[in-house]
Amino acid sequence: MKFTDYLFEEVKNIWQEYLEHPFIKELGEGTLPKEKFKNYLVQDYLYLKEFGKVFAMCLIKSKTIEEMNFFSRAISASIEYETAVHVSYMNKLGVPPKIAETCKYEITTDNYTSYMQAIALKGNLREIVISTMPCNWSYNYIGHYLLDNYKETLEGNYYKEWIDMYSEGKFDENLREWLDYVNYLCRDISNEERENLKEIFIKSSLHELEFWNMAYKETKEGDLCLV
Ligand SMILES: Cc1ncc(CN)c(N)n1
């Protein structure tokens, strides 16, 4: 069994909770209140900023130029390619990046990014990479679920651009590259290390769930955590 298949088996119940989450359901239906989406986007924009720094630590801990290039692409993928859709929605919703960057980090955003950054500082490359894996992998999983389940009504859905990004070929390709990399990186680990990496993967998956819970919590008009 591939290491990534083993990891997936360990979290599939948690990931099923993402698919059944009201935030995801309402995104798919196009009924999610824009105010909730706006607050989520701002926190996610701040999240991606910190997430990119985790890959910067991977780059520092890389052993080869090939690996450095891989992480350099991961930084751009997070803070250029992915944030482009955030910026497009944020501009339409009246929170351009300059304003978003003055917003406070919610405790959930802090908890998740601090968890990965602590591993980035003290952990080895395998631990850091595994802590980041639920991020893009689960979003691709959610993107495909939404595409398959709501394809009939996607055309008029305000959230189509978001759904498209996480389910498009470029994102799939990028993820496949990552899964191959993880299987290579973890090809000869001990049982003890396997257990440790599994725990890290589960914890990041739980942080993802907390992020969806935060995104769906009650918000008031203009509730943007402005500093
Ligand atoms: C919290 C979170 N997790 C994952 C992703 C996908 N990169 C994201 N944008 N935000």
The ligand as a Gaussian input file, in Angstrom:
#p B3LYP/6-31G(d) Opt

LIG

0 1
 C       -7.316000      26.498000       5.598000
 C       -6.950000      26.103000       4.209000
 N       -6.603000      24.814000       3.964000
 C       -6.229000      24.488000       2.682000
 C       -6.190000      25.390000       1.644000
 C       -5.813000      24.989000       0.267000
 N       -4.530000      25.468000      -0.057000
 C       -6.572000      26.674000       1.962000
 N       -6.603000      27.643000       1.038000
 N       -6.964000      27.030000       3.240000

